[in-house]
């Protein structure tokens, strides 16, 4: 481990789901307090805060989130707001690495159900306005990606059915994982038949159970300088890499429309930063906005061969042992249930992904804990997207 | 979109599919750029403005959307996908329009790989007081009802002494309602008088081969403009790039809407002809459009009788002194204060005077103007090859033709009301176009329009030898729109829904 790496020393999150009775401040308060408690510090120890949300200005007409947070904590430290949790964490990492701060709170929140009836229009406009003008929906883009993928690799007939089944198996697997996650939005197991039936019309390749839900929630973590981390925590989890890459907002204009190039680029940078090999990564939290994106992420990140991920998934899920078997290696994916079952409150989602990897690496994931060779995993990665593959963030986390 | 400046910018690009091309490497960008990403700084000032308005694209990959976003919900289910232009040099998002998809029943898997034509349509639903958003990211298949046609400029070869028609276009939609012996054109849900006007104008440009920058004025006659204030003509001028295009996003052209019930367009024919005849105006050509999504109250409401006759469509005629296909020999108009059909401000549907619309209105005016024109030009009945009356229903035009003494072979070729319904401002002009489609050189056509309120315009046109050579340039003829395997028939409920629009 590089001693210059910032470390996560505490995490917190709310349950994800429909919090009709609560306002965004109360959600971030809950997650933030949990994170402070788990790090064993108090708010007054904080040097700065990095917040994230996509939509509070739209959903709750809240613009100056920092001011609300300042009032909540009665703190006057520097605060910045970004869109995704991963981007907040990336900025916090930069600040700590520069030696500016020792203890920083990173917090994300979203209150999507406060605008439940208009949120799909908002999401689509955010993702790609010109596609919206032409009639695109958030779901249609995923289907275009899938149809384009099948066409590119010549997947037809029985093989295509198998691919569709593999996608359904991803949803089933994530729901199964979420049954052990007390904070998850959906803790109910589902079946492949249910996923396929929900696709309804035979022309639809994806359906209700292929997509992550609309959620409320908040998540937070405490990021510390290596020096402060050693003081506060027995098992600090180091951020070995924090990277991002960007792609065109207009999906039709992109060079490749069968995957996300930003994810590939961000992962390449991250592996170099962390100085680890892809094969060393044992657990991963992937951005399964749809089952398709979990599948394609495996390819974009480099775990699976292009055009072949669905075969690995299908084979692993026929007799699911809790992990994907790829090239003879085990890869545990979306142990918290993924966005599909854990929930997807945009600005908080990345925090829940980090939360899971943190707990797993510390060996404190309760009934979800995985063991490799009798011990908790050592290396995990988190992939988060903004928009439809427009921004891609990678964090590689590891413990000593 | 509730922001007018954003709406203006999106429409400016989207209505015409404006793009740019690097003259150094050929790379293309939808939504033009000032430089090319591949060529960098040396491409500054070397980007050519292009657009895909008259191009044909390919639907590369698509999917069925059966749960649209809020603003698209009234469209029902549709196909959405990626359309590529110029062999994949650029890609745009697109929705297939003119498709009624029944969930689970319609085969939607057959569209990938098809050639598609961009269509100028309403974009999506907005609030009732908002600016109406439009876009040409709607497409129809090129092997369907609306064929792909290029717009080619033909240098004029002959100058005439009398102004006349140099080209024309008729646009009616793919959908029909059939009741008894009458078929009527029904707009798709994203169509209205504005889109029909643009489509008709586009077809007239294609047919005439006239350089669009030489058009000095455009008139749009309509009684179903979706705006009380805001012209259709400005949209037509901008989308069709009429007149010289200025760098500031302006067109050097005059544009005006006119309204006089069903004669709003025909009334301007003489103005258009006079304008191009007037020396030193630099107005080589003028375009007169009549377009209507003809309104009618539902059948069980007052004024609902009209619901049996109303159609949808547009016509456009370009007048000039060069390469004329039909010279305007003369005209006569008459007017009286006869309120036989009207629509009050803020009212959705017109009302009419029942039997009062007949003898003292339609017949009185049409007969007077036709007879006076014939007297003025010293015409006998057998000097006239074709008689084109206004066609509000099946009965009136036949009765008036007989009263005037015309024979069936003189008036039947122009009667299209049984195929399209009454397209209001487009009604008699569609009849004129139907006759021009089949006319030979040196034939005389008498057009007599009627507009409630009331008035009538009578014109005499004499075809020239050039009518034949121009016929080849138009595939989307009136007959093509009548006798077409791709026509789709809808029931009454669907007809009302589509007509009501977004």
Interface residues (C-beta under 8 A of the other chain):
Chain A: X117 X118 X120 X121 X124 X128 X130 X131 X132 X133 X134 X135 X136 X137 X139 X140 X143 X144 X147 X148 X151 X200 X201 X202 X203 X204 X205 X250 X251 X252 X253 X257
Chain B: X10 X14 X29 X30 X31 X60 X61 X62 X63 X64 X65 X66 X67 X68 X69 X70 X71 X72 X75 X78 X80 X81 X82 X83 X90 X91 X92 X93 X94 X95 X103 X104 X108 X109 X112 X123 X124 X133 X135 X137 X138
